[in-house]
Amino acid sequence: MLNFGKAREWSYFDVEGLIYEGEVMAGTRIPYGRGMLVNKDFGIIYEGWFQRGVKHGYGRELRVDAGGYIYEGDFGYNEFEGYGKALWEQTGVRHEGTYSGNRRNGYGIFYMQGGNTYKGNFVNGFREGYGEQQFGPLVNYKGNFYQDQMHGYGLLSSHDLFYDGEFNMGKKHGFAKVWSVKSGNVFRGKFKEDQKHGFGLYKSDEDYYLVRNHQGKGIFKVFIKNYEVFMQKVVRLTVFNYRYYLRMMRYMATYSFKRRAIS
Protein backbone atom coordinates (compact mmCIF):
# COMPACT_ATOMS: atom_id res chain seq x y z
CA MET A 1 0.00 0.00 0.00
CA LEU A 2 1.26 3.48 -0.91
CA ASN A 3 2.71 5.42 2.00
CA PHE A 4 1.55 9.01 1.42
CA GLY A 5 3.78 10.19 4.26
CA LYS A 6 6.90 9.09 2.43
CA ALA A 7 9.05 11.90 1.00
CA ARG A 8 8.45 12.30 -2.73
CA GLU A 9 9.48 14.71 -5.45
CA TRP A 10 8.64 15.34 -9.11
CA SER A 11 11.09 14.03 -11.67
CA TYR A 12 11.65 13.47 -15.37
CA PHE A 13 14.14 11.11 -16.96
CA ASP A 14 14.75 9.37 -20.31
CA VAL A 15 16.97 6.31 -20.10
CA GLU A 16 17.36 3.06 -22.08
CA GLY A 17 14.11 3.39 -24.04
CA LEU A 18 12.05 4.43 -21.01
CA ILE A 19 10.61 7.89 -20.42
CA TYR A 20 9.15 8.69 -17.02
CA GLU A 21 7.58 11.82 -15.64
CA GLY A 22 5.99 11.92 -12.23
CA GLU A 23 6.57 11.38 -8.57
CA VAL A 24 9.58 9.46 -7.32
CA MET A 25 11.03 8.61 -3.94
CA ALA A 26 13.01 11.63 -2.78
CA GLY A 27 16.62 11.53 -3.98
CA THR A 28 16.06 8.56 -6.32
CA ARG A 29 14.68 7.66 -9.73
CA ILE A 30 12.24 5.12 -8.28
CA PRO A 31 8.63 5.94 -9.33
CA TYR A 32 6.41 6.32 -6.27
CA GLY A 33 2.97 7.93 -6.57
CA ARG A 34 1.39 9.41 -9.69
CA GLY A 35 3.26 9.30 -12.97
CA MET A 36 3.48 8.43 -16.65
CA LEU A 37 5.80 5.80 -18.13
CA VAL A 38 6.51 5.36 -21.84
CA ASN A 39 8.23 2.22 -23.09
CA LYS A 40 9.41 3.21 -26.55
CA ASP A 41 10.70 -0.26 -27.47
CA PHE A 42 7.38 -2.03 -26.86
CA GLY A 43 4.97 0.82 -27.64
CA ILE A 44 3.43 0.93 -24.15
CA ILE A 45 2.16 4.06 -22.42
CA TYR A 46 1.04 3.92 -18.79
CA GLU A 47 -0.56 6.64 -16.70
CA GLY A 48 -1.43 5.97 -13.09
CA TRP A 49 -0.04 5.03 -9.72
CA PHE A 50 3.34 3.49 -8.87
CA GLN A 51 4.72 1.86 -5.78
CA ARG A 52 8.46 1.33 -5.43
CA GLY A 53 9.01 1.39 -9.18
CA VAL A 54 6.13 -0.87 -10.28
CA LYS A 55 2.64 -0.15 -11.56
CA HIS A 56 0.40 -0.56 -8.54
CA GLY A 57 -3.06 0.89 -7.94
CA TYR A 58 -5.39 2.52 -10.44
CA GLY A 59 -4.05 3.25 -13.91
CA ARG A 60 -4.52 3.29 -17.66
CA GLU A 61 -2.28 1.47 -20.14
CA LEU A 62 -2.18 1.74 -23.92
CA ARG A 63 -0.36 -0.88 -25.96
CA VAL A 64 0.13 0.57 -29.43
CA ASP A 65 1.88 -2.48 -30.91
CA ALA A 66 -0.98 -4.76 -29.81
CA GLY A 67 -3.48 -3.12 -32.13
CA GLY A 68 -4.50 -0.26 -29.86
CA TYR A 69 -5.18 -2.33 -26.75
CA ILE A 70 -6.32 -0.17 -23.82
CA TYR A 71 -6.72 -1.33 -20.23
CA GLU A 72 -8.06 0.91 -17.49
CA GLY A 73 -8.48 -0.32 -13.94
CA ASP A 74 -6.60 -1.86 -11.06
CA PHE A 75 -2.96 -2.91 -11.19
CA GLY A 76 -1.00 -5.05 -8.75
CA TYR A 77 2.78 -5.18 -9.04
CA ASN A 78 2.86 -4.51 -12.79
CA GLU A 79 -0.07 -6.82 -13.61
CA PHE A 80 -3.78 -6.35 -14.27
CA GLU A 81 -5.17 -7.21 -10.87
CA GLY A 82 -8.73 -6.45 -9.71
CA TYR A 83 -11.53 -4.76 -11.63
CA GLY A 84 -10.80 -3.32 -15.05
CA LYS A 85 -12.00 -2.50 -18.54
CA ALA A 86 -10.20 -3.47 -21.73
CA LEU A 87 -10.75 -2.32 -25.32
CA TRP A 88 -9.22 -3.39 -28.64
CA GLU A 89 -9.57 -0.22 -30.73
CA GLN A 90 -9.10 -1.89 -34.13
CA THR A 91 -11.88 -4.44 -33.65
CA GLY A 92 -14.13 -2.82 -31.02
CA VAL A 93 -13.90 -5.93 -28.82
CA ARG A 94 -14.06 -5.03 -25.11
CA HIS A 95 -14.24 -6.62 -21.69
CA GLU A 96 -15.41 -5.43 -18.28
CA GLY A 97 -14.75 -7.51 -15.20
CA THR A 98 -12.18 -8.88 -12.82
CA TYR A 99 -8.55 -9.66 -13.63
CA SER A 100 -5.82 -11.66 -11.96
CA GLY A 101 -2.28 -12.20 -13.19
CA ASN A 102 -2.88 -10.10 -16.35
CA ARG A 103 -5.78 -12.35 -17.40
CA ARG A 104 -9.54 -12.31 -17.23
CA ASN A 105 -10.44 -14.23 -14.07
CA GLY A 106 -13.82 -14.27 -12.35
CA TYR A 107 -17.04 -12.64 -13.51
CA GLY A 108 -17.01 -10.41 -16.57
CA ILE A 109 -18.85 -9.19 -19.64
CA PHE A 110 -17.15 -9.76 -23.00
CA TYR A 111 -18.40 -7.84 -26.05
CA MET A 112 -17.16 -9.54 -29.24
CA GLN A 113 -17.47 -8.87 -32.95
CA GLY A 114 -20.69 -9.57 -34.80
CA GLY A 115 -22.92 -8.65 -31.87
CA ASN A 116 -21.79 -11.62 -29.76
CA THR A 117 -21.84 -11.03 -26.00
CA TYR A 118 -20.74 -13.24 -23.12
CA LYS A 119 -21.68 -12.72 -19.47
CA GLY A 120 -20.19 -15.12 -16.98
CA ASN A 121 -17.10 -16.64 -15.44
CA PHE A 122 -13.54 -16.62 -16.78
CA VAL A 123 -10.54 -18.74 -15.84
CA ASN A 124 -7.10 -17.63 -17.07
CA GLY A 125 -8.63 -15.69 -19.96
CA PHE A 126 -11.00 -18.44 -21.08
CA ARG A 127 -14.78 -18.52 -20.81
CA GLU A 128 -15.06 -21.26 -18.23
CA GLY A 129 -17.75 -22.20 -15.72
CA TYR A 130 -21.30 -20.93 -15.91
CA GLY A 131 -22.12 -18.19 -18.40
CA GLU A 132 -24.57 -16.83 -20.95
CA GLN A 133 -23.60 -16.05 -24.53
CA GLN A 134 -25.62 -14.23 -27.15
CA PHE A 135 -24.70 -15.15 -30.74
CA GLY A 136 -26.16 -12.25 -32.68
CA PRO A 137 -29.82 -11.30 -32.21
CA LEU A 138 -31.44 -14.75 -32.37
CA VAL A 139 -29.16 -17.42 -30.86
CA ASN A 140 -28.61 -17.70 -27.09
CA TYR A 141 -26.79 -20.17 -24.84
CA LYS A 142 -27.01 -20.50 -21.06
CA GLY A 143 -24.88 -23.11 -19.37
CA ASN A 144 -21.37 -24.35 -18.73
CA PHE A 145 -18.24 -23.44 -20.67
CA TYR A 146 -14.75 -24.88 -20.81
CA GLN A 147 -11.87 -23.13 -22.58
CA ASP A 148 -14.22 -20.87 -24.59
CA GLN A 149 -16.42 -23.81 -25.67
CA MET A 150 -19.93 -24.86 -24.64
CA HIS A 151 -19.16 -27.85 -22.45
CA GLY A 152 -21.33 -29.72 -19.97
CA TYR A 153 -24.99 -28.95 -19.41
CA GLY A 154 -26.67 -26.01 -21.17
CA LEU A 155 -29.69 -24.58 -22.95
CA LEU A 156 -29.22 -23.44 -26.55
CA SER A 157 -32.05 -21.54 -28.23
CA SER A 158 -32.15 -20.58 -31.89
CA HIS A 159 -35.20 -18.92 -33.41
CA ASP A 160 -38.01 -21.35 -32.53
CA LEU A 161 -35.79 -24.36 -31.73
CA PHE A 162 -34.49 -25.25 -28.25
CA TYR A 163 -31.79 -27.73 -27.21
CA ASP A 164 -31.63 -28.53 -23.49
CA GLY A 165 -28.90 -31.01 -22.71
CA GLU A 166 -25.24 -31.94 -22.81
CA PHE A 167 -22.37 -30.47 -24.81
CA ASN A 168 -18.79 -31.55 -25.41
CA MET A 169 -16.29 -28.91 -26.52
CA GLY A 170 -18.84 -26.87 -28.44
CA LYS A 171 -20.81 -29.77 -29.91
CA LYS A 172 -24.12 -31.34 -28.90
CA HIS A 173 -23.03 -34.56 -27.27
CA GLY A 174 -24.95 -36.69 -24.77
CA PHE A 175 -28.56 -36.76 -23.66
CA ALA A 176 -30.84 -33.83 -24.55
CA LYS A 177 -34.36 -32.62 -25.09
CA VAL A 178 -35.07 -30.73 -28.31
CA TRP A 179 -38.34 -29.00 -29.06
CA SER A 180 -40.03 -26.45 -31.28
CA VAL A 181 -42.54 -24.02 -29.78
CA LYS A 182 -44.24 -23.43 -33.13
CA SER A 183 -44.78 -27.06 -34.17
CA GLY A 184 -44.91 -28.59 -30.69
CA ASN A 185 -42.64 -31.45 -31.77
CA VAL A 186 -40.32 -32.81 -29.07
CA PHE A 187 -37.33 -35.14 -29.24
CA ARG A 188 -35.64 -36.73 -26.23
CA GLY A 189 -32.56 -38.80 -26.86
CA LYS A 190 -28.84 -38.95 -27.46
CA PHE A 191 -26.54 -36.84 -29.58
CA LYS A 192 -23.02 -37.48 -30.78
CA GLU A 193 -20.83 -34.87 -32.46
CA ASP A 194 -23.82 -32.57 -33.17
CA GLN A 195 -25.88 -35.44 -34.66
CA LYS A 196 -28.74 -37.50 -33.25
CA HIS A 197 -27.24 -40.87 -32.46
CA GLY A 198 -28.82 -43.81 -30.66
CA PHE A 199 -32.30 -44.33 -29.23
CA GLY A 200 -34.78 -41.56 -28.52
CA LEU A 201 -38.41 -40.59 -28.13
CA TYR A 202 -40.18 -38.39 -30.63
CA LYS A 203 -43.50 -36.62 -30.04
CA SER A 204 -45.57 -35.17 -32.87
CA ASP A 205 -49.23 -34.18 -32.81
CA GLU A 206 -49.74 -35.97 -29.45
CA ASP A 207 -48.37 -39.21 -30.94
CA TYR A 208 -45.21 -40.82 -29.54
CA TYR A 209 -42.58 -42.81 -31.41
CA LEU A 210 -39.54 -44.81 -30.45
CA VAL A 211 -36.75 -43.87 -32.84
CA ARG A 212 -33.18 -44.84 -33.46
CA ASN A 213 -30.65 -42.67 -35.27
CA HIS A 214 -27.14 -43.20 -36.52
CA GLN A 215 -24.99 -40.14 -37.16
CA GLY A 216 -28.06 -38.01 -37.79
CA LYS A 217 -29.86 -40.48 -40.04
CA GLY A 218 -33.01 -42.29 -38.92
CA ILE A 219 -32.72 -46.09 -38.70
CA PHE A 220 -36.26 -46.89 -37.61
CA LYS A 221 -39.36 -45.23 -36.14
CA VAL A 222 -41.97 -47.25 -34.18
CA PHE A 223 -45.34 -45.92 -33.05
CA ILE A 224 -45.97 -46.25 -29.29
CA LYS A 225 -49.58 -47.29 -28.68
CA ASN A 226 -49.68 -46.74 -24.91
CA TYR A 227 -47.19 -44.09 -23.86
CA GLU A 228 -47.86 -44.42 -20.08
CA VAL A 229 -47.20 -48.14 -20.03
CA PHE A 230 -44.11 -47.66 -22.18
CA MET A 231 -42.70 -45.03 -19.80
CA GLN A 232 -43.30 -47.25 -16.78
CA LYS A 233 -41.11 -49.89 -18.38
CA VAL A 234 -38.48 -47.28 -19.23
CA VAL A 235 -38.42 -46.00 -15.65
CA ARG A 236 -37.97 -49.50 -14.25
CA LEU A 237 -35.07 -50.16 -16.59
CA THR A 238 -33.53 -46.75 -15.86
CA VAL A 239 -33.66 -47.05 -12.06
CA PHE A 240 -31.65 -50.26 -12.21
CA ASN A 241 -29.03 -48.68 -14.46
CA TYR A 242 -26.10 -47.09 -12.58
CA ARG A 243 -25.59 -44.55 -15.38
CA TYR A 244 -28.89 -42.97 -14.38
CA TYR A 245 -27.47 -42.04 -10.99
CA LEU A 246 -24.27 -40.70 -12.49
CA ARG A 247 -26.26 -38.43 -14.79
CA MET A 248 -28.46 -37.26 -11.92
CA MET A 249 -25.39 -36.40 -9.82
CA ARG A 250 -23.88 -34.44 -12.71
CA TYR A 251 -27.13 -32.59 -13.34
CA MET A 252 -27.56 -31.72 -9.63
CA ALA A 253 -23.97 -30.45 -9.40
CA THR A 254 -24.46 -28.28 -12.50
CA TYR A 255 -27.77 -26.89 -11.24
CA SER A 256 -26.26 -26.10 -7.83
CA PHE A 257 -23.30 -24.28 -9.44
CA LYS A 258 -25.71 -22.35 -11.68
CA ARG A 259 -27.73 -21.14 -8.69
CA ARG A 260 -24.59 -19.99 -6.87
CA ALA A 261 -23.37 -18.16 -9.99
CA ILE A 262 -26.69 -16.31 -10.36
CA SER A 263 -26.93 -15.37 -6.68
C-alpha positions as CSV (number, residue, x, y, z in Angstrom):
1,M,0.0,0.0,0.0
2,L,1.3,3.5,-0.9
3,N,2.7,5.4,2.0
4,F,1.6,9.0,1.4
5,G,3.8,10.2,4.3
6,K,6.9,9.1,2.4
7,A,9.0,11.9,1.0
8,R,8.5,12.3,-2.7
9,E,9.5,14.7,-5.4
10,W,8.6,15.3,-9.1
11,S,11.1,14.0,-11.7
12,Y,11.7,13.5,-15.4
13,F,14.1,11.1,-17.0
14,D,14.8,9.4,-20.3
15,V,17.0,6.3,-20.1
16,E,17.4,3.1,-22.1
17,G,14.1,3.4,-24.0
18,L,12.0,4.4,-21.0
19,I,10.6,7.9,-20.4
20,Y,9.2,8.7,-17.0
21,E,7.6,11.8,-15.6
22,G,6.0,11.9,-12.2
23,E,6.6,11.4,-8.6
24,V,9.6,9.5,-7.3
25,M,11.0,8.6,-3.9
26,A,13.0,11.6,-2.8
27,G,16.6,11.5,-4.0
28,T,16.1,8.6,-6.3
29,R,14.7,7.7,-9.7
30,I,12.2,5.1,-8.3
31,P,8.6,5.9,-9.3
32,Y,6.4,6.3,-6.3
33,G,3.0,7.9,-6.6
34,R,1.4,9.4,-9.7
35,G,3.3,9.3,-13.0
36,M,3.5,8.4,-16.7
37,L,5.8,5.8,-18.1
38,V,6.5,5.4,-21.8
39,N,8.2,2.2,-23.1
40,K,9.4,3.2,-26.6
41,D,10.7,-0.3,-27.5
42,F,7.4,-2.0,-26.9
43,G,5.0,0.8,-27.6
44,I,3.4,0.9,-24.2
45,I,2.2,4.1,-22.4
46,Y,1.0,3.9,-18.8
47,E,-0.6,6.6,-16.7
48,G,-1.4,6.0,-13.1
49,W,0.0,5.0,-9.7
50,F,3.3,3.5,-8.9
51,Q,4.7,1.9,-5.8
52,R,8.5,1.3,-5.4
53,G,9.0,1.4,-9.2
54,V,6.1,-0.9,-10.3
55,K,2.6,-0.1,-11.6
56,H,0.4,-0.6,-8.5
57,G,-3.1,0.9,-7.9
58,Y,-5.4,2.5,-10.4
59,G,-4.0,3.2,-13.9
60,R,-4.5,3.3,-17.7
61,E,-2.3,1.5,-20.1
62,L,-2.2,1.7,-23.9
63,R,-0.4,-0.9,-26.0
64,V,0.1,0.6,-29.4
65,D,1.9,-2.5,-30.9
66,A,-1.0,-4.8,-29.8
67,G,-3.5,-3.1,-32.1
68,G,-4.5,-0.3,-29.9
69,Y,-5.2,-2.3,-26.7
70,I,-6.3,-0.2,-23.8
71,Y,-6.7,-1.3,-20.2
72,E,-8.1,0.9,-17.5
73,G,-8.5,-0.3,-13.9
74,D,-6.6,-1.9,-11.1
75,F,-3.0,-2.9,-11.2
76,G,-1.0,-5.0,-8.8
77,Y,2.8,-5.2,-9.0
78,N,2.9,-4.5,-12.8
79,E,-0.1,-6.8,-13.6
80,F,-3.8,-6.3,-14.3
81,E,-5.2,-7.2,-10.9
82,G,-8.7,-6.5,-9.7
83,Y,-11.5,-4.8,-11.6
84,G,-10.8,-3.3,-15.0
85,K,-12.0,-2.5,-18.5
86,A,-10.2,-3.5,-21.7
87,L,-10.7,-2.3,-25.3
88,W,-9.2,-3.4,-28.6
89,E,-9.6,-0.2,-30.7
90,Q,-9.1,-1.9,-34.1
91,T,-11.9,-4.4,-33.6
92,G,-14.1,-2.8,-31.0
93,V,-13.9,-5.9,-28.8
94,R,-14.1,-5.0,-25.1
95,H,-14.2,-6.6,-21.7
96,E,-15.4,-5.4,-18.3
97,G,-14.8,-7.5,-15.2
98,T,-12.2,-8.9,-12.8
99,Y,-8.6,-9.7,-13.6
100,S,-5.8,-11.7,-12.0
101,G,-2.3,-12.2,-13.2
102,N,-2.9,-10.1,-16.4
103,R,-5.8,-12.4,-17.4
104,R,-9.5,-12.3,-17.2
105,N,-10.4,-14.2,-14.1
106,G,-13.8,-14.3,-12.4
107,Y,-17.0,-12.6,-13.5
108,G,-17.0,-10.4,-16.6
109,I,-18.8,-9.2,-19.6
110,F,-17.2,-9.8,-23.0
111,Y,-18.4,-7.8,-26.0
112,M,-17.2,-9.5,-29.2
113,Q,-17.5,-8.9,-33.0
114,G,-20.7,-9.6,-34.8
115,G,-22.9,-8.7,-31.9
116,N,-21.8,-11.6,-29.8
117,T,-21.8,-11.0,-26.0
118,Y,-20.7,-13.2,-23.1
119,K,-21.7,-12.7,-19.5
120,G,-20.2,-15.1,-17.0
121,N,-17.1,-16.6,-15.4
122,F,-13.5,-16.6,-16.8
123,V,-10.5,-18.7,-15.8
124,N,-7.1,-17.6,-17.1
125,G,-8.6,-15.7,-20.0
126,F,-11.0,-18.4,-21.1
127,R,-14.8,-18.5,-20.8
128,E,-15.1,-21.3,-18.2
129,G,-17.8,-22.2,-15.7
130,Y,-21.3,-20.9,-15.9
131,G,-22.1,-18.2,-18.4
132,E,-24.6,-16.8,-20.9
133,Q,-23.6,-16.1,-24.5
134,Q,-25.6,-14.2,-27.1
135,F,-24.7,-15.2,-30.7
136,G,-26.2,-12.3,-32.7
137,P,-29.8,-11.3,-32.2
138,L,-31.4,-14.8,-32.4
139,V,-29.2,-17.4,-30.9
140,N,-28.6,-17.7,-27.1
141,Y,-26.8,-20.2,-24.8
142,K,-27.0,-20.5,-21.1
143,G,-24.9,-23.1,-19.4
144,N,-21.4,-24.3,-18.7
145,F,-18.2,-23.4,-20.7
146,Y,-14.7,-24.9,-20.8
147,Q,-11.9,-23.1,-22.6
148,D,-14.2,-20.9,-24.6
149,Q,-16.4,-23.8,-25.7
150,M,-19.9,-24.9,-24.6
151,H,-19.2,-27.8,-22.5
152,G,-21.3,-29.7,-20.0
153,Y,-25.0,-28.9,-19.4
154,G,-26.7,-26.0,-21.2
155,L,-29.7,-24.6,-23.0
156,L,-29.2,-23.4,-26.5
157,S,-32.1,-21.5,-28.2
158,S,-32.1,-20.6,-31.9
159,H,-35.2,-18.9,-33.4
160,D,-38.0,-21.4,-32.5
161,L,-35.8,-24.4,-31.7
162,F,-34.5,-25.2,-28.3
163,Y,-31.8,-27.7,-27.2
164,D,-31.6,-28.5,-23.5
165,G,-28.9,-31.0,-22.7
166,E,-25.2,-31.9,-22.8
167,F,-22.4,-30.5,-24.8
168,N,-18.8,-31.6,-25.4
169,M,-16.3,-28.9,-26.5
170,G,-18.8,-26.9,-28.4
171,K,-20.8,-29.8,-29.9
172,K,-24.1,-31.3,-28.9
173,H,-23.0,-34.6,-27.3
174,G,-24.9,-36.7,-24.8
175,F,-28.6,-36.8,-23.7
176,A,-30.8,-33.8,-24.5
177,K,-34.4,-32.6,-25.1
178,V,-35.1,-30.7,-28.3
179,W,-38.3,-29.0,-29.1
180,S,-40.0,-26.4,-31.3
181,V,-42.5,-24.0,-29.8
182,K,-44.2,-23.4,-33.1
183,S,-44.8,-27.1,-34.2
184,G,-44.9,-28.6,-30.7
185,N,-42.6,-31.4,-31.8
186,V,-40.3,-32.8,-29.1
187,F,-37.3,-35.1,-29.2
188,R,-35.6,-36.7,-26.2
189,G,-32.6,-38.8,-26.9
190,K,-28.8,-39.0,-27.5
191,F,-26.5,-36.8,-29.6
192,K,-23.0,-37.5,-30.8
193,E,-20.8,-34.9,-32.5
194,D,-23.8,-32.6,-33.2
195,Q,-25.9,-35.4,-34.7
196,K,-28.7,-37.5,-33.3
197,H,-27.2,-40.9,-32.5
198,G,-28.8,-43.8,-30.7
199,F,-32.3,-44.3,-29.2
200,G,-34.8,-41.6,-28.5
201,L,-38.4,-40.6,-28.1
202,Y,-40.2,-38.4,-30.6
203,K,-43.5,-36.6,-30.0
204,S,-45.6,-35.2,-32.9
205,D,-49.2,-34.2,-32.8
206,E,-49.7,-36.0,-29.5
207,D,-48.4,-39.2,-30.9
208,Y,-45.2,-40.8,-29.5
209,Y,-42.6,-42.8,-31.4
210,L,-39.5,-44.8,-30.4
211,V,-36.8,-43.9,-32.8
212,R,-33.2,-44.8,-33.5
213,N,-30.6,-42.7,-35.3
214,H,-27.1,-43.2,-36.5
215,Q,-25.0,-40.1,-37.2
216,G,-28.1,-38.0,-37.8
217,K,-29.9,-40.5,-40.0
218,G,-33.0,-42.3,-38.9
219,I,-32.7,-46.1,-38.7
220,F,-36.3,-46.9,-37.6
221,K,-39.4,-45.2,-36.1
222,V,-42.0,-47.3,-34.2
223,F,-45.3,-45.9,-33.1
224,I,-46.0,-46.3,-29.3
225,K,-49.6,-47.3,-28.7
226,N,-49.7,-46.7,-24.9
227,Y,-47.2,-44.1,-23.9
228,E,-47.9,-44.4,-20.1
229,V,-47.2,-48.1,-20.0
230,F,-44.1,-47.7,-22.2
231,M,-42.7,-45.0,-19.8
232,Q,-43.3,-47.2,-16.8
233,K,-41.1,-49.9,-18.4
234,V,-38.5,-47.3,-19.2
235,V,-38.4,-46.0,-15.7
236,R,-38.0,-49.5,-14.2
237,L,-35.1,-50.2,-16.6
238,T,-33.5,-46.8,-15.9
239,V,-33.7,-47.0,-12.1
240,F,-31.6,-50.3,-12.2
241,N,-29.0,-48.7,-14.5
242,Y,-26.1,-47.1,-12.6
243,R,-25.6,-44.6,-15.4
244,Y,-28.9,-43.0,-14.4
245,Y,-27.5,-42.0,-11.0
246,L,-24.3,-40.7,-12.5
247,R,-26.3,-38.4,-14.8
248,M,-28.5,-37.3,-11.9
249,M,-25.4,-36.4,-9.8
250,R,-23.9,-34.4,-12.7
251,Y,-27.1,-32.6,-13.3
252,M,-27.6,-31.7,-9.6
253,A,-24.0,-30.5,-9.4
254,T,-24.5,-28.3,-12.5
255,Y,-27.8,-26.9,-11.2
256,S,-26.3,-26.1,-7.8
257,F,-23.3,-24.3,-9.4
258,K,-25.7,-22.4,-11.7
259,R,-27.7,-21.1,-8.7
260,R,-24.6,-20.0,-6.9
261,A,-23.4,-18.2,-10.0
262,I,-26.7,-16.3,-10.4
263,S,-26.9,-15.4,-6.7
